Amino acid sequence: MAQNDRKLKIMYLSPIGFDSYDSIFADMIRDCKYPNSVVHVTSLSSKVGHMDNLEYRTYNGLICTELVKAIRQASLEGFDALIVGCFYDPFLLTAREISGEMVVIGPCHSSIEIALKLSNKFSVIIGQKKWEHEMHSTIKEYGYADHLASFRSVNMNVCEFQKDHDFTSNALYKAAAQAVEDDYAESVILGCTCELGFYQQIQEKLEVPVIDPSLAALKQAEQAASLKRAYGWKPSRKWSSEAPPASDIEQFGLFKEKFEFGNRIVIE
């Protein structure tokens, strides 16, 4: 079989040691992936603790080591692309540095790229005001701050989004409508991967693009994997993108043990 005819191999990694969300992401991926994609939905092990969110920088800091190990392990397993499944895009540049030939995708970055293909100004619907500073910093770092119309908060935490779908849908719709009508947003991004499954009904009511970050990341990962296969567009390893030397890794005694994911659902 020719290389470009092989199945695209993609991982959706939930960067927490809590696997209850995995089946939700797996259901979306099963419905939306391309036929030639094989997607592994994984999460970190309980070594990072049993956090069910990364709403605080403290929690982000605690996952870093295990996330780096997970990225390297996925690369060794031959994945074409990997999604770090959190809208904060935690340690995205660090993950890309150790990813070998595997493309690493962030939901925030992916969502903005899609939104700006469809509009000039976007708003982000966040769970809590707390999130705004970190997400705003990330958007500025990506160079998209001039396209940001606003953040709108619904005063919900991550684990509440999937509990009462009617309540969540109404809260997201009200915030999105304010963003469009008061802040002049031309598109709306749902600013959490757990805001999954609500974009369509909001989009139909508002008649503007509403971007689901998990779905956006999946589509960006599939595209990146396809381009890598077809044209050899894989991560650069020059200058600031240079990976740690193999000699350093051996000398420092890094990655001696095979990394074990906490959970894995394979969708073919």
ZIHU-V761093 format. One line per field, one symbol per residue. phi: phi as a letter, one per 40 degrees, with the letter a starting at -180 (. if undefined). A space follows every 50 residues. Layout:
BEGIN
phi: ???
END
This chain:
BEGIN
phi: .cdcccccbbbbbccbcabccdcccccccdcbccdcbbbbcbacccdcgb cbabcbddcddccdcccdcccccccccgccabbccaccfcfccccccbcg cccbbbccdcccdcdccbabbbbbcbcbddcdccccccccccgbccccca bbbbfbcdcccccbccccdccccdcccccccbbgcbabbccaccccgbcc ccccccfbcbcccccdcdccccccccccccbgcbdcbbfccccdcdccdc ccgcfcbccbccaabbbb
END
